[in-house]
Amino acid sequence: MAHSNSVQYQQSQGFGFKPLFAIRDFFALLSSAWAEAKVMEQKSHKNSANW
Protein backbone atom coordinates (compact mmCIF):
# COMPACT_ATOMS: atom_id res chain seq x y z
CA MET A 1 0.00 0.00 0.00
CA ALA A 2 2.83 2.39 0.76
CA HIS A 3 4.27 1.76 -2.67
CA SER A 4 1.04 2.71 -4.46
CA ASN A 5 0.86 5.91 -2.41
CA SER A 6 4.41 6.91 -3.33
CA VAL A 7 3.78 6.23 -7.03
CA GLN A 8 0.61 8.31 -6.93
CA TYR A 9 2.47 11.13 -5.18
CA GLN A 10 5.23 11.13 -7.79
CA GLN A 11 2.71 11.29 -10.62
CA SER A 12 0.80 14.17 -9.05
CA GLN A 13 4.04 16.03 -8.29
CA GLY A 14 5.34 15.68 -11.84
CA PHE A 15 2.00 16.74 -13.29
CA GLY A 16 1.46 19.66 -10.91
CA PHE A 17 4.18 21.91 -12.29
CA LYS A 18 2.73 22.40 -15.79
CA PRO A 19 -0.40 24.29 -14.64
CA LEU A 20 1.79 26.50 -12.44
CA PHE A 21 3.98 27.45 -15.38
CA ALA A 22 0.88 28.07 -17.49
CA ILE A 23 -0.60 30.32 -14.81
CA ARG A 24 2.70 32.19 -14.47
CA ASP A 25 2.91 32.71 -18.23
CA PHE A 26 -0.73 33.82 -18.31
CA PHE A 27 -0.14 36.46 -15.64
CA ALA A 28 3.06 37.62 -17.35
CA LEU A 29 1.13 38.06 -20.60
CA LEU A 30 -1.71 39.79 -18.79
CA SER A 31 0.62 42.24 -17.03
CA SER A 32 2.49 43.08 -20.23
CA ALA A 33 -0.81 43.67 -22.04
CA TRP A 34 -2.00 45.84 -19.13
CA ALA A 35 1.19 47.91 -19.25
CA GLU A 36 0.87 48.36 -23.00
CA ALA A 37 -2.77 49.39 -22.64
CA LYS A 38 -1.83 51.97 -20.01
CA VAL A 39 0.83 53.44 -22.31
CA MET A 40 -1.68 53.63 -25.16
CA GLU A 41 -4.20 55.25 -22.82
CA GLN A 42 -1.65 57.89 -21.81
CA LYS A 43 -0.91 58.62 -25.47
CA SER A 44 -4.60 58.88 -26.34
CA HIS A 45 -5.16 61.32 -23.46
CA LYS A 46 -2.30 63.49 -24.71
CA ASN A 47 -3.68 63.42 -28.24
CA SER A 48 -7.23 64.19 -27.15
CA ALA A 49 -6.00 67.18 -25.10
CA ASN A 50 -4.55 68.72 -28.25
CA TRP A 51 -7.88 68.78 -30.09
C-alpha positions as CSV (number, residue, x, y, z in Angstrom):
1,M,0.0,0.0,0.0
2,A,2.8,2.4,0.8
3,H,4.3,1.8,-2.7
4,S,1.0,2.7,-4.5
5,N,0.9,5.9,-2.4
6,S,4.4,6.9,-3.3
7,V,3.8,6.2,-7.0
8,Q,0.6,8.3,-6.9
9,Y,2.5,11.1,-5.2
10,Q,5.2,11.1,-7.8
11,Q,2.7,11.3,-10.6
12,S,0.8,14.2,-9.0
13,Q,4.0,16.0,-8.3
14,G,5.3,15.7,-11.8
15,F,2.0,16.7,-13.3
16,G,1.5,19.7,-10.9
17,F,4.2,21.9,-12.3
18,K,2.7,22.4,-15.8
19,P,-0.4,24.3,-14.6
20,L,1.8,26.5,-12.4
21,F,4.0,27.4,-15.4
22,A,0.9,28.1,-17.5
23,I,-0.6,30.3,-14.8
24,R,2.7,32.2,-14.5
25,D,2.9,32.7,-18.2
26,F,-0.7,33.8,-18.3
27,F,-0.1,36.5,-15.6
28,A,3.1,37.6,-17.4
29,L,1.1,38.1,-20.6
30,L,-1.7,39.8,-18.8
31,S,0.6,42.2,-17.0
32,S,2.5,43.1,-20.2
33,A,-0.8,43.7,-22.0
34,W,-2.0,45.8,-19.1
35,A,1.2,47.9,-19.2
36,E,0.9,48.4,-23.0
37,A,-2.8,49.4,-22.6
38,K,-1.8,52.0,-20.0
39,V,0.8,53.4,-22.3
40,M,-1.7,53.6,-25.2
41,E,-4.2,55.3,-22.8
42,Q,-1.7,57.9,-21.8
43,K,-0.9,58.6,-25.5
44,S,-4.6,58.9,-26.3
45,H,-5.2,61.3,-23.5
46,K,-2.3,63.5,-24.7
47,N,-3.7,63.4,-28.2
48,S,-7.2,64.2,-27.2
49,A,-6.0,67.2,-25.1
50,N,-4.5,68.7,-28.3
51,W,-7.9,68.8,-30.1
